[in-house]
Amino acid sequence: MVALRTNTLTDRDNKYSLTVAWQQSRLLGCTGVEKRREARSQCLRRMAERLRQLVKSLNKPPFSKTLSLALLDSLAPEDYVQLLNDTLCTLRQGHREDIRRQPADTRALKLLQDLKIVRYSPQNDGDASQ
């Protein structure tokens, strides 16, 4: 069997790569990739996996939500804030309240206090900037 060979070429700025597959002297295929798009795609896959894990965790006790990825995606912004509040109330074993009608500054202050109680510290893995 004749070996399949591939060559990969990258431009000077390292933004694009071109991979050529060939066998003997016959061209089998050629794939061009914009590296920035590839990195973005990897970032989106990681985010999707994190969302799947989040939904899975929120559906288990003590939260016992009935979420799906589709439902989570369809929530309005104020419903996301309410979901965060409900989750934090469960963690600190506090009383759940509907915070959607509270003024934004009151909501923000309450959520920040709750995040401090559960010792949340944001991760800085660079995903937010991509």
C-alpha positions in Angstrom: 0.0 0.0 0.0 1.3 3.4 -0.9 1.5 5.9 1.9 -0.7 8.9 2.2 1.3 12.1 2.6 0.2 15.5 3.8 1.9 18.9 3.7 0.7 21.9 5.7 1.7 25.4 4.7 1.1 28.4 6.9 1.3 32.1 5.8 3.8 34.5 7.3 1.3 36.0 9.7 0.2 32.5 10.9 -3.5 33.4 10.2 -4.2 30.7 7.5 -3.0 27.2 6.9 -3.4 25.0 3.9 -3.2 21.2 4.1 -2.6 19.2 1.0 -3.1 15.4 0.9 -1.5 13.3 -1.8 -0.6 9.8 -2.7 2.3 9.2 -5.0 1.9 12.2 -7.4 -1.9 12.3 -7.2 -3.6 15.1 -5.3 -6.3 13.7 -3.0 -7.6 16.8 -1.3 -6.8 20.3 -0.1 -8.1 22.1 2.9 -7.7 25.7 3.8 -8.3 26.9 7.3 -8.5 30.4 8.8 -6.8 29.8 12.2 -8.8 32.5 13.9 -12.1 30.8 12.8 -10.7 27.5 14.0 -9.8 28.9 17.4 -13.3 30.5 17.6 -14.9 27.2 16.8 -12.9 25.5 19.6 -14.0 28.2 22.0 -17.7 27.7 21.0 -17.3 23.9 21.5 -15.9 24.5 25.0 -18.8 26.9 25.8 -21.4 24.4 24.6 -19.9 21.7 26.7 -20.0 24.0 29.8 -23.6 24.8 29.1 -24.5 21.1 28.8 -22.7 20.5 32.2 -24.6 23.5 33.7 -28.0 22.2 32.6 -27.1 18.7 33.8 -26.1 20.1 37.2 -29.1 22.3 37.6 -31.4 19.4 36.9 -30.0 17.4 39.8 -30.8 17.9 43.5 -30.7 20.2 45.3 -31.7 22.5 42.4 -34.0 20.0 40.7 -34.8 22.3 37.7 -36.3 20.9 34.5 -34.1 22.7 32.0 -32.9 21.7 28.6 -30.4 23.5 26.4 -33.2 24.8 24.2 -35.1 26.1 27.2 -32.0 27.8 28.6 -31.3 29.4 25.2 -34.9 30.7 25.0 -34.8 32.5 28.4 -35.2 36.2 28.5 -32.4 38.1 30.2 -34.4 38.8 33.4 -35.2 35.1 33.6 -31.4 34.3 33.5 -31.0 36.7 36.5 -33.9 35.0 38.3 -32.4 31.6 37.6 -29.1 32.8 39.1 -30.9 34.2 42.1 -32.8 31.0 42.7 -29.6 29.0 42.4 -27.8 31.2 44.9 -30.8 31.1 47.3 -30.6 27.3 47.2 -26.9 27.3 47.9 -27.2 29.6 50.9 -30.5 28.0 51.9 -32.3 31.3 51.8 -35.8 32.4 50.9 -36.5 32.6 47.1 -38.0 35.8 45.8 -38.9 37.1 42.4 -36.2 39.8 41.8 -37.3 40.5 38.2 -39.4 43.5 39.4 -36.8 45.0 41.6 -34.7 48.0 40.4 -31.5 47.0 38.6 -29.2 48.5 41.2 -31.0 46.6 44.0 -30.8 43.3 42.1 -27.1 43.8 41.3 -26.3 44.5 44.9 -28.2 41.5 46.2 -26.6 39.2 43.6 -23.1 40.5 44.4 -23.7 39.9 48.1 -24.9 36.4 47.4 -21.9 35.6 45.2 -19.6 36.8 47.9 -21.4 34.5 50.4 -20.7 31.5 48.2 -17.1 32.7 47.7 -17.4 33.0 43.9 -14.4 34.3 42.2 -14.6 34.7 38.4 -12.2 32.7 36.2 -10.0 34.6 33.8 -9.3 32.0 31.1 -9.5 34.5 28.2 -12.7 33.0 26.6 -14.7 36.2 27.2 -12.5 38.3 24.9 -12.7 35.9 22.0 
